[in-house]
Amino acid sequence: MSVTTEIHQDLKLVQTVRDLALEGYEGPTRPHFESKEKYRWLRDLGSSLWLDTGDAEAAQKVWSAELEALTTNNTLVNQVVQTGVMDGLIAYSARRIRESRPDISVHDLVIEVAFLVNARIALGLVNRFGARVSVELHPDLGADIAGTLAFGRRYFEINPEFFYVKVPLTPDGFISARILSGEGVPVNFTLGFSARQNYLATRFSRPKFVNDFLGRLNSVVEENGLGKPENVGEKAALASSETVRSLREADRTIQTQQIAASMRNGRQVASLAGIDVLTMPPKVAEEYLELDIIKDDVRRRRSEELQVELESDKAMEPGEFDKLWSVDRSFIDFVKDAIRQADRMNSGSDLVRLSREHGINLFRDWSAEDRRRIQEKGKIPDVSQWPGAPIDDLMSIAALQSFAKDQEALDGRIEELVSGGF
């Protein structure tokens, strides 16, 4: 569904929603939390520790002095909204927004209220933990540069000190992240799966963070019978981390950090020690804290240490999974060319065109029907349905569509509560 960008840039409306978001917000508290030794082991190796949740009560159970941020997403926010705890805020805010902009459509009102709900949940976490929070954009904006810029800037204006703005990894997302990062907005460039995606993002878009959703990579191997799932996501995350770190060391103006995301168990936390950021669901953090391990078990590892056993030729091109952890010379040449042409790129299609001129299979043209089929399957795609699709791009679009499905549920609840006034 399209977003009416002009409405969402209306100064009166923007100020109304900002005031609603900050209503009752008193700023971050400085609570005292005890230190946890096993968290200290990770910090000593250079990892910042985040929790992947919008549930303050769940976060409280595993929080400690070593933790410094939380990250939310459409799925996590939807879980909160479906409990009904936000119903009063939604109805009240909708009335205020309509007063500010009487001609707003139901769809654009829902977009505004969903944005507000995200901001309020994030501000609640800031207030409770004194921590930074990554906030997610509406999935409808994945291919909408103007909308991404509008809402990305608005998130930043609500809380420039404590908000990171998540931008999804899409062709247009690379352009949007570049612009926002250039303006000083701290971008968490999300839904990444490979070293090469994050190499392009780090050099071209220069966000504050890039991601590797490692748990989903293990799942796609297991669910598609492509070999043994062990170490696939971990190897990709470590390789991407090594790539990003080497870029920082070669160019001191690059400040991008690698996030290891989508963790599924506590063992993964220990095996990925030393990556810039480890973001853990509370259950994973709890598992890690309960592991029967000693400090020597928590150490830096190299991607080359991890062996994988794949049979990707069953459903994919031979060597397709190598793209998750390698960046070859032809890809580096493509990125150099992209940087040279960056200021002339007006949309993601320009980046896609250039990649194809260089013979790089990085982006597939996903039709509306493709997206619908992927969304029906869920966040782990059936790779046999998408011959020739690059595995990292397939995983990124599947991740975006899985969030879109949860956003639809969230939007549906909001629409039920606000549409009575129309």
C-alpha positions in Angstrom: 0.0 0.0 0.0 1.3 3.5 -0.8 2.0 6.1 1.7 1.0 9.8 1.1 4.3 11.3 2.0 3.0 14.9 1.8 0.6 14.3 4.6 3.3 12.7 6.8 5.5 15.8 6.4 2.7 18.2 7.3 4.3 20.3 10.1 1.2 20.6 12.2 0.7 16.8 12.0 4.3 16.0 12.7 4.3 18.2 15.8 1.1 16.7 17.0 2.4 13.2 16.8 5.7 14.2 18.3 3.9 15.8 21.3 1.8 12.6 21.7 4.9 10.4 21.6 6.6 12.5 24.3 3.5 13.0 26.5 4.5 11.8 29.9 8.0 11.0 29.0 10.4 12.1 31.6 13.7 11.1 30.0 15.9 8.1 30.8 16.2 6.9 34.3 19.6 5.8 35.6 18.6 2.6 37.4 21.2 0.5 39.2 21.6 -3.0 37.9 24.0 -5.6 39.2 26.9 -6.8 37.0 26.8 -10.4 35.6 30.1 -12.1 35.2 29.3 -14.0 32.0 28.2 -10.7 30.4 31.5 -9.2 31.4 33.4 -11.9 29.5 31.6 -10.8 26.3 32.3 -7.1 27.0 36.0 -7.8 27.7 36.2 -9.2 24.1 34.7 -6.0 22.7 31.0 -6.9 22.2 28.3 -4.5 23.1 25.2 -6.3 24.5 21.6 -5.6 23.5 18.3 -7.3 24.1 16.0 -8.1 21.2 12.6 -7.4 22.7 9.9 -4.8 23.2 8.7 -6.5 26.4 10.1 -4.6 29.3 9.2 -7.3 31.9 11.1 -9.9 29.9 14.0 -7.6 29.5 14.1 -6.9 33.2 14.7 -10.5 34.1 18.1 -10.7 32.3 19.2 -7.1 32.3 22.4 -6.1 33.9 24.9 -3.2 34.1 26.7 -4.6 31.0 23.6 -4.2 28.7 23.3 -1.0 26.8 20.5 -1.1 24.2 17.4 -2.9 23.0 16.0 -3.5 19.6 12.3 -3.7 18.6 10.6 -4.8 15.4 7.2 -5.0 13.8 6.6 -8.5 15.2 7.6 -7.5 18.7 5.5 -4.4 18.7 2.5 -6.3 17.3 2.8 -8.7 20.2 2.4 -5.8 22.6 -0.5 -4.2 20.7 -2.5 -7.4 20.4 -2.7 -7.6 24.2 -4.9 -4.5 24.2 -2.6 -2.6 26.5 -2.2 0.2 23.9 -5.9 0.5 23.0 -6.6 3.6 25.0 -3.5 5.4 23.6 -4.5 4.4 20.0 -8.0 5.7 20.3 -7.0 9.0 22.0 -4.1 9.6 19.5 -6.3 9.0 16.5 -8.7 11.7 17.7 -5.9 14.2 18.2 -4.4 13.4 14.8 -7.7 13.8 13.0 -8.1 17.2 14.7 -4.7 18.1 13.3 -5.3 16.8 9.8 -9.1 16.3 9.2 -8.6 15.1 5.6 -6.3 12.2 6.6 -7.3 8.8 5.1 -7.8 5.8 7.2 -4.7 4.2 5.8 -2.5 7.2 6.5 -4.0 7.6 10.0 -3.1 3.9 10.7 0.5 4.6 9.5 0.7 7.6 11.9 -0.7 5.7 14.8 1.6 2.7 14.2 4.5 5.1 14.1 3.4 6.6 17.4 2.9 3.2 19.1 6.5 2.2 18.1 7.8 5.5 19.4 5.9 5.2 22.7 7.1 1.6 23.3 10.6 2.6 22.6 10.5 5.6 24.9 9.1 3.4 27.6 12.2 1.2 27.3 14.5 4.2 27.3 12.8 5.5 30.4 13.0 2.2 32.2 16.5 1.1 31.4 18.3 4.3 30.4 19.2 2.4 27.2 19.2 3.2 23.5 16.5 1.6 21.4 16.3 0.6 17.7 13.0 1.6 16.2 11.5 0.0 13.1 9.9 1.7 10.1 6.7 0.5 8.6 7.4 -2.3 6.0 5.4 -0.4 3.4 8.3 2.0 3.2 10.8 -0.7 2.1 10.7 0.6 -1.5 9.7 4.2 -0.6 12.8 6.4 -0.3 10.7 9.6 0.4 8.7 7.9 3.1 11.7 6.3 4.7 13.5 9.7 4.9 10.4 11.3 6.3 9.8 8.8 9.1 13.5 8.2 9.7 14.0 11.9 10.4 10.9 12.0 12.5 12.1 9.2 14.7 15.4 10.9 15.2 13.7 14.2 16.1 11.7 12.5 18.8 14.8 11.3 20.6 18.1 12.0 18.9 20.1 10.8 21.9 18.5 7.4 22.4 16.9 6.2 19.1 18.6 4.2 16.4 16.5 4.1 13.2 16.1 0.7 11.5 16.1 0.8 7.7 15.4 -2.5 5.8 18.0 -3.9 3.4 16.4 -3.4 0.0 17.7 -1.6 -3.1 15.9 1.6 -2.1 17.0 1.0 1.5 20.7 1.3 0.4 19.9 4.8 -1.0 17.8 5.8 2.0 20.4 4.7 4.5 23.1 6.6 2.7 21.1 9.8 2.9 20.0 9.5 6.5 23.5 8.5 7.6 24.9 11.5 5.8 22.5 13.7 7.8 23.7 12.3 11.1 20.8 9.9 11.7 22.1 6.7 13.4 20.8 4.0 11.0 20.6 0.4 12.0 20.6 -1.2 8.5 18.6 -4.3 9.2 17.6 -7.6 7.5 21.2 -8.4 6.2 22.4 -11.9 5.8 25.8 -11.9 4.1 29.3 -10.4 4.2 28.8 -9.0 0.7 25.5 -7.2 1.5 27.2 -5.6 4.5 30.3 -4.8 2.6 28.2 -2.8 0.1 26.2 -1.2 3.0 29.3 -0.3 5.0 31.1 1.4 2.0 28.1 2.8 0.1 25.5 3.7 2.8 27.8 4.0 5.9 25.1 3.2 8.5 25.9 3.0 12.2 25.1 -0.7 12.2 24.7 -3.6 9.8 23.2 -7.0 10.6 23.5 -10.7 10.0 20.3 -12.6 10.9 22.3 -15.8 11.5 19.6 -18.0 13.1 17.4 -17.8 10.0 20.3 -19.0 7.8 20.6 -22.1 9.9 16.9 -22.6 9.6 16.8 -22.2 5.8 19.4 -25.0 5.5 17.5 -27.3 7.9 14.0 -26.7 6.6 15.1 -27.1 2.9 17.3 -30.1 3.4 20.4 -28.4 2.2 22.8 -30.1 4.5 23.7 -29.7 8.2 22.5 -26.3 9.6 25.3 -26.1 12.2 27.6 -23.1 11.8 26.0 -21.7 8.6 24.7 -18.5 10.2 27.6 -18.3 12.7 30.1 -18.5 9.8 28.3 -15.8 7.9 28.1 -13.5 10.9 31.8 -13.9 11.7 32.8 -13.4 8.1 30.7 -10.2 7.9 32.1 -9.0 11.2 35.7 -9.5 9.8 34.7 -7.7 6.6 33.3 -4.7 8.4 36.2 -4.5 10.9 38.7 -4.6 8.0 36.9 -1.7 6.3 37.0 0.3 9.5 40.7 -0.3 9.9 41.4 0.7 6.3 39.3 3.9 6.4 39.0 5.6 9.8 36.0 7.6 8.5 34.0 4.4 8.5 32.3 3.8 11.9 29.9 1.0 11.0 29.5 -1.8 13.5 28.4 -5.4 12.9 25.3 -6.8 14.8 24.9 -10.6 15.2 21.1 -10.9 15.2 18.4 -13.6 15.2 20.1 -15.7 17.8 18.3 -19.0 18.7 20.3 -20.3 21.7 22.8 -19.4 24.4 25.6 -21.3 22.8 25.6 -19.0 19.8 26.2 -16.1 22.1 29.4 -17.7 23.4 30.6 -18.7 19.9 30.1 -15.2 18.5 32.0 -13.3 21.3 33.9 -10.4 19.9 31.4 -9.3 17.2 30.7 -5.6 17.7 27.1 -6.1 18.9 25.3 -9.2 20.1 21.5 -8.7 20.3 19.8 -11.5 22.2 16.2 -12.4 22.8 15.7 -12.6 26.5 15.3 -16.4 26.4 18.6 -16.7 24.6 20.3 -14.3 27.1 18.9 -16.5 29.9 20.2 -19.6 28.3 23.7 -18.1 27.9 23.8 -17.1 31.5 22.8 -20.6 32.6 25.5 -22.3 30.4 28.0 -24.5 32.3 31.0 -22.8 30.8 34.2 -21.1 31.9 35.7 -17.9 30.7 38.1 -19.7 28.3 35.0 -21.1 26.4 34.1 -17.5 25.5 36.6 -16.4 23.0 37.0 -14.7 19.6 36.7 -17.1 16.7 37.5 -16.7 13.0 35.0 -17.6 10.4 37.5 -20.0 8.8 37.4 -22.0 12.0 33.8 -23.0 11.4 33.2 -25.9 9.1 29.8 -26.3 7.2 28.4 -29.3 5.4 26.0 -28.2 2.7 24.3 -29.8 -0.3 23.1 -26.6 -1.9 23.2 -28.2 -5.4 19.9 -29.9 -4.5 18.0 -26.7 -4.9 20.5 -23.9 -5.6 23.4 -23.0 -7.8 26.7 -24.6 -6.7 28.6 -22.3 -4.4 25.6 -20.1 -3.8 26.1 -20.2 0.0 29.7 -19.1 -0.4 28.2 -15.6 -1.1 27.2 -15.4 2.5 30.8 -15.3 3.7 33.0 -14.1 0.8 33.5 -10.9 -1.1 35.3 -11.3 -4.4 37.2 -8.9 -6.6 34.3 -8.4 -9.0 32.0 -7.4 -6.2 34.6 -5.0 -4.8 34.8 -3.4 -8.3 31.0 -3.1 -8.4 31.0 -1.3 -5.0 33.7 1.1 -6.1 31.6 2.0 -9.1 28.5 2.4 -7.0 30.3 4.9 -4.8 31.5 6.9 -7.8 27.9 7.1 -9.1 26.2 7.4 -5.7 25.3 11.1 -5.9 23.5 10.4 -9.3 21.4 7.6 -8.0 17.8 8.5 -7.4 16.4 5.1 -6.6 17.3 1.5 -5.8 16.7 0.6 -9.4 19.9 2.6 -10.3 21.9 0.4 -7.9 20.2 -2.8 -9.3 21.1 -1.7 -12.9 24.7 -1.1 -12.0 25.0 -4.5 -10.2 23.8 -6.2 -13.4 26.2 -4.2 -15.6 29.0 -5.7 -13.4 27.5 -9.2 -13.7 26.7 -9.3 -10.0 23.6 -11.4 -9.0 22.7 -9.4 -5.9 19.1 -8.3 -6.4 16.1 -10.1 -7.9 13.1 -8.2 -9.2 10.4 -9.3 -6.7 6.9 -8.8 -8.1 3.9 -8.3 -5.9 2.9 -11.9 -6.6 6.4 -13.1 -5.6 6.1 -11.1 -2.3 2.7 -12.6 -1.6 3.9 -16.1 -2.1 7.0 -15.5 0.1 4.8 -14.0 2.8 2.5 -17.0 2.8 5.4 -19.3 3.3 6.8 -17.3 6.3 10.2 -16.0 7.2 12.0 -19.2 6.0 11.5 -19.5 2.3 11.2 -22.6 0.1 14.4 -22.1 -1.9 13.2 -24.5 -4.6 10.5 -22.1 -5.6 13.1 -19.4 -6.5 15.7 -20.8 -8.9 18.5 -18.3 -9.6 17.6 -16.0 -6.7 20.6 -15.0 -4.6 20.3 -16.6 -1.2 21.0 -13.4 0.7 18.5 -11.4 -1.2 15.9 -14.2 -0.9 16.4 -14.2 2.8 16.2 -10.4 3.1 12.9 -10.2 1.2 11.5 -13.1 3.2 12.4 -11.3 6.4 10.8 -8.1 5.2 7.6 -9.9 4.2 7.4 -11.8 7.5 7.5 -8.4 9.3 4.9 -7.1 6.8 2.6 -9.9 7.8 2.9 -9.0 11.5 2.5 -5.3 10.6 -0.8 -6.1 8.8 -2.1 -7.7 12.0 -0.9 -4.6 14.0 -2.5 -2.2 11.4 -5.7 -4.2 11.5 -6.1 -3.8 15.2 -5.4 -0.1 14.9 -7.9 0.3 12.1 -10.6 -1.4 14.1 -10.0 1.1 16.9 -9.8 4.3 14.7 -12.1 3.7 11.8 -15.3 4.4 13.7 -14.6 8.1 13.4 -14.9 8.1 9.6 
